[in-house]
Amino acid sequence: MPRLFTPLLVTVLTLAGSIASADEYSDTIAIFKKGGESAKFGDNSSGFLTVVPISLAVLLLLKAMQSVAKLVHPVTLLIPD
């Protein structure tokens, strides 16, 4: 029981401390509005539209390769060493 209780207690105390020190949202909004180049990121974010389909295609290709490997494995067992 003490092994489980100690990390749980540390986690609760850490979260309680971070919640208590929360700041106003207006400060955060002002920082993002004065961001300069990073404030204009949303205007030229077409890279996201390119990266996501390519990564999904790679995952689909890897899944297909895994399926083919399962089909080919019994054939490879027939080949002598």
N, C-alpha and C positions, 0 to 999 in steps of 0.2 A: 504493500500500500504506500509506504513513503516514497518508493521509486517513482510512482505515478503522480503522487501529490506534489512533489517539488517542482517538476517542470510545469505542471498545471498552475501552480501558484505564481511562478515567475512569469508565465504568459499572461495571466490575469492582471498582475501588477503592472506589467509593461503596457498592456492595452489601456488600462485605467489611466496611466500617466500620460499617454499620448492623446487620449480623448480630452483630458482636463486642460491640455495646453493648446487646444485648437484656436486658430486665429479667425479673424473676420474674412469673409469671402471677398469683400470689396478690394482688399489688398492684393489678393491673387488675381482677380480680374484686371486690376490696373497693371500688374506686371505683364500679363499676356497681351494687353493692348499696346504696351510700349515695347514689344518684343523685337521690332525691327524686321530683319529678314525672316525670322521664324514666324512672325505674324502673317506673312504672305505665303506660307507653306501650302495652305489649302488651295490657293489659286493654281499651283503647278504640281498637284499631287497625282499626276497620271501614272507615275511609277508604280503606285499601289495597284492600279488596274492592270498592270502588266505582270507584276511579280506573283500575284495571287493565282491567276490561271496557270501560269507556268509551274508553280509549285504543286498545284493540284494535279496537273498532267504528269509531273514526275512521280507523285505518290501513286497515281493510277498505273503508271508504267511499272513501278516497283511491285505493286500488288499482282499485276499480270505476270511479271517475271517469277514471282513466288509460286503462282499457280502452275506455270509451265515447269518449274523445277520439280514440283511434286509429281507431275506427270512423267517427267523424264527419268526420275530417280530409279524406278524399277528396271528401266532399260539399261541403265549404267551398271546395274548389278550383274547383268548377263555378260558384260564385256570382261574377258579374262585379264588378269594383271600382267 
